[in-house]
Amino acid sequence: LDPAATTLPQVLILGDSISMGYSITGELISHSLAGSRFEVTLLNASSRNPAPNSANALRCLRAWLGHDANRFHVLAWNYGLHDLARERWDGPRAVAPSQYAVNLKNVSQLLRTLAPHSKRSEE
């Protein structure tokens, strides 16, 4: 991720396309941005740094969060739809349900490790 562009509190929204509902295109963030209360960084399936599923998040979280453990004040994350998707109706899921459960636990733990002072959406 690029360095913060302002000194405003930093929020990271991480997830698959479901996070778009409360992200830059959703009303929650756009209303808050109008008052310049914080700066938002969005990483999801439709952004320039795609995070299509929990397996990809686990591979890329260290690079996405960078070396500043205190940068993000708030972390909001959500995975599910792209993990459970199928290319064909009778095909395998992108991530097996048993592996999906493990991935979510590992994403949560990794976020705690990489950004220990941030508030997280799971709290």
VOBA-1610 file (N, C-alpha, C; in pm, whole numbers, padded with zeros to 5 digits, always signed):
BEGIN
Leu+00083-00119+00000Leu+00000+00000+00000Leu+00087+00124+00000Asp+00035+00227-00062Asp+00104+00355-00061Asp+00100+00413+00080Pro+00197+00498+00115Pro+00193+00564+00246Pro+00066+00648+00260Ala+00028+00673+00382Ala-00090+00755+00409Ala-00074+00893+00344Ala-00182+00942+00287Ala-00179+01071+00218Ala-00207+01188+00312Thr-00256+01159+00433Thr-00290+01265+00527Thr-00250+01221+00668Thr-00272+01309+00762Thr-00251+01274+00903Thr-00381+01232+00969Leu-00489+01221+00891Leu-00617+01178+00944Leu-00608+01032+00990Pro-00695+00990+01082Pro-00699+00849+01120Pro-00720+00761+00997Gln-00656+00647+00997Gln-00656+00557+00883Gln-00750+00439+00907Val-00832+00407+00805Val-00924+00294+00809Val-00893+00204+00691Leu-00879+00075+00716Leu-00860-00023+00609Leu-00985-00108+00600Ile-01044-00113+00481Ile-01157-00202+00453Ile-01105-00311+00362Leu-01112-00433+00408Leu-01051-00547+00341Leu-01157-00654+00321Gly-01167-00707+00201Gly-01263-00814+00180Gly-01295-00837+00035Asp-01393-00925+00014Asp-01438-00950-00121Asp-01543-00845-00158Ser-01618-00867-00263Ser-01707-00763-00313Ser-01817-00723-00216Ile-01846-00806-00116Ile-01949-00769-00020Ile-01910-00643+00058Ser-01782-00619+00073Ser-01737-00500+00146Ser-01767-00371+00071Met-01800-00382-00056Met-01835-00261-00133Met-01957-00192-00074Gly-02045-00264-00009Gly-02166-00204+00048Gly-02137-00101+00155Tyr-02026-00117+00228Tyr-01993-00018+00331Tyr-01860+00051+00302Ser-01818+00043+00178Ser-01690+00102+00141Ser-01710+00232+00065Ile-01615+00265-00020Ile-01615+00392-00092Ile-01746+00413-00169Thr-01801+00308-00229Thr-01925+00322-00305Thr-02049+00312-00216Gly-02031+00273-00091Gly-02143+00264+00000Gly-02162+00394+00076Glu-02279+00412+00134Glu-02311+00539+00198Glu-02234+00564+00327Leu-02204+00463+00403Leu-02137+00483+00531Leu-02008+00562+00515Ile-01924+00516+00427Ile-01793+00580+00410Ile-01805+00712+00335Ser-01887+00718+00230Ser-01897+00843+00155Ser-01948+00957+00242His-02042+00929+00332His-02090+01034+00424His-01979+01077+00521Ser-01903+00984+00569Ser-01795+01017+00662Ser-01683+01092+00593Leu-01653+01055+00469Leu-01547+01124+00396Leu-01584+01269+00369Ala-01711+01296+00352Ala-01754+01434+00326Ala-01712+01526+00439Gly-01705+01475+00561Gly-01663+01554+00675Gly-01514+01544+00703Ser-01439+01474+00618Ser-01294+01457+00632Ser-01256+01406+00771Arg-01327+01306+00819Arg-01300+01250+00952Arg-01186+01148+00952Phe-01169+01081+00838Phe-01063+00982+00828Phe-01033+00953+00682Glu-00921+00885+00659Glu-00882+00843+00525Glu-00905+00692+00516Val-00967+00649+00407Val-01000+00509+00388Val-00912+00447+00281Thr-00862+00328+00308Thr-00793+00247+00210Thr-00880+00125+00187Leu-00915+00100+00062Leu-01004-00010+00026Leu-00928-00116-00051Leu-00931-00238-00002Leu-00875-00352-00074Leu-00985-00457-00085Asn-01042-00469-00204Asn-01141-00575-00221Asn-01142-00624-00364Ala-01236-00708-00396Ala-01235-00776-00525Ala-01246-00684-00644Ser-01289-00562-00624Ser-01302-00473-00738Ser-01208-00354-00732Ser-01112-00356-00639Ser-01017-00246-00632Ser-00890-00279-00710Arg-00795-00188-00711Arg-00673-00212-00788Arg-00584-00318-00725Asn-00606-00349-00598Asn-00532-00454-00530Asn-00630-00562-00487Pro-00670-00649-00579Pro-00780-00740-00550Pro-00752-00837-00435Ala-00852-00856-00354Ala-00847-00952-00243Ala-00966-01045-00260Pro-00966-01129-00364Pro-01088-01201-00398Pro-01136-01305-00297Asn-01048-01360-00217Asn-01095-01457-00119Asn-00998-01465-00001Ser-01037-01542+00098Ser-00957-01550+00221Ser-00820-01612+00198Ala-00810-01705+00104Ala-00680-01767+00076Ala-00583-01662+00020Asn-00631-01578-00070Asn-00546-01472-00125Asn-00509-01371-00017Ala-00603-01340+00070Ala-00574-01248+00180Ala-00458-01300+00265Leu-00460-01427+00297Leu-00353-01484+00378Leu-00218-01474+00308Arg-00217-01489+00177Arg-00092-01478+00101Arg-00041-01335+00097Cys-00131-01236+00099Cys-00093-01098+00068Cys-00101-00999+00184Leu-00159-01037+00297Leu-00181-00940+00405Leu-00055-00869+00450Arg+00055-00939+00462Arg+00179-00876+00508Arg+00221-00764+00413Ala+00212-00788+00284Ala+00250-00686+00186Ala+00149-00571+00187Trp+00022-00600+00198Trp-00080-00496+00197Trp-00068-00403+00317Leu-00044-00459+00435Leu-00039-00376+00555Leu+00093-00303+00571Gly+00197-00351+00508Gly+00325-00283+00515Gly+00395-00303+00648His+00487-00213+00677His+00573-00229+00794His+00531-00141+00912Asp+00431-00058+00894Asp+00387+00032+01001Asp+00268-00030+01073Ala+00295-00098+01182Ala+00190-00168+01258Ala+00087-00073+01317Asn+00120+00053+01327Asn+00030+00151+01388Asn-00044+00237+01286Arg-00027+00210+01157Arg-00088+00296+01055Arg-00240+00298+01063Phe-00301+00179+01069Phe-00446+00172+01062Phe-00508+00175+01201His-00598+00268+01219His-00669+00282+01346His-00785+00184+01354Val-00845+00155+01237Val-00960+00065+01228Val-00940-00029+01111Leu-00966-00157+01132Leu-00964-00257+01026Leu-01102-00320+01017Ala-01163-00313+00901Ala-01291-00381+00878Ala-01267-00484+00769Trp-01304-00607+00795Trp-01281-00711+00695Trp-01398-00807+00688Asn-01416-00862+00568Asn-01528-00950+00543Asn-01496-01036+00422Tyr-01501-01165+00438Tyr-01482-01261+00328Tyr-01594-01362+00330Gly-01628-01417+00215Gly-01729-01521+00212Gly-01781-01553+00074Leu-01833-01454+00005Leu-01898-01483-00123Leu-01801-01538-00226His-01682-01482-00235His-01587-01531-00334His-01523-01662-00290Asp-01516-01687-00162Asp-01466-01815-00114Asp-01562-01928-00151Leu-01690-01902-00138Leu-01790-02006-00159Leu-01839-02015-00303Ala-01789-01928-00390Ala-01831-01926-00531Ala-01786-02053-00604Arg-01858-02082-00711Arg-01824-02194-00800Arg-01817-02139-00943Glu-01723-02188-01021Glu-01718-02147-01161Glu-01833-02209-01239Arg-01873-02329-01201Arg-01989-02397-01260Arg-02079-02440-01146Trp-02208-02452-01171Trp-02302-02484-01064Trp-02270-02615-00995Asp-02207-02710-01066Asp-02173-02838-01005Asp-02023-02851-00978Gly-01950-02742-00993Gly-01805-02745-00971Gly-01768-02724-00826Pro-01640-02738-00798Pro-01593-02718-00659Pro-01598-02570-00621Arg-01607-02546-00494Arg-01604-02408-00444Arg-01461-02355-00457Ala-01449-02224-00467Ala-01317-02161-00478Ala-01230-02200-00358Val-01290-02204-00239Val-01224-02248-00117Val-01319-02344-00046Ala-01269-02461-00014Ala-01353-02561+00054Ala-01403-02504+00187Pro-01528-02532+00226Pro-01582-02478+00351Pro-01494-02506+00473Ser-01436-02623+00482Ser-01349-02653+00597Ser-01224-02564+00596Gln-01168-02539+00478Gln-01052-02452+00467Gln-01090-02306+00489Tyr-01211-02269+00447Tyr-01261-02132+00468Tyr-01264-02100+00617Ala-01312-02190+00699Ala-01317-02168+00844Ala-01176-02147+00900Val-01082-02228+00856Val-00943-02215+00899Val-00886-02081+00852Asn-00914-02045+00727Asn-00863-01919+00673Asn-00912-01799+00753Leu-01041-01799+00790Leu-01094-01686+00867Leu-01024-01672+01001Lys-01000-01783+01068Lys-00926-01778+01195Lys-00786-01725+01173Asn-00722-01768+01065Asn-00586-01725+01037Asn-00579-01578+00995Val-00677-01530+00918Val-00681-01388+00882Val-00696-01305+01009Ser-00786-01347+01097Ser-00807-01274+01222Ser-00679-01268+01305Gln-00612-01379+01319Gln-00488-01383+01397Gln-00379-01300+01331Leu-00368-01307+01200Leu-00265-01231+01130Leu-00290-01080+01143Leu-00416-01038+01135Leu-00447-00896+01154Leu-00412-00851+01296Arg-00438-00937+01394Arg-00400-00904+01532Arg-00249-00888+01546Thr-00176-00971+01474Thr-00030-00967+01481Thr+00026-00846+01406Leu-00025-00821+01285Leu+00029-00714+01201Leu-00016-00575+01243Ala-00131-00565+01307Ala-00185-00435+01348Ala-00244-00447+01488Pro-00158-00469+01587Pro-00206-00501+01722Pro-00285-00390+01790His-00267-00265+01748His-00334-00154+01815His-00462-00110+01743Ser-00491-00172+01630Ser-00609-00134+01553Ser-00735-00195+01612Lys-00844-00123+01597Lys-00976-00181+01627Lys-01012-00264+01505Arg-01072-00380+01527Arg-01108-00469+01417Arg-01259-00492+01418Ser-01313-00520+01301Ser-01456-00540+01286Ser-01505-00661+01363Glu-01418-00749+01403Glu-01458-00868+01477Glu-01477-00839+01626Glu-01431-00723+01671Glu-01437-00690+01815Glu-01573-00644+01857
//
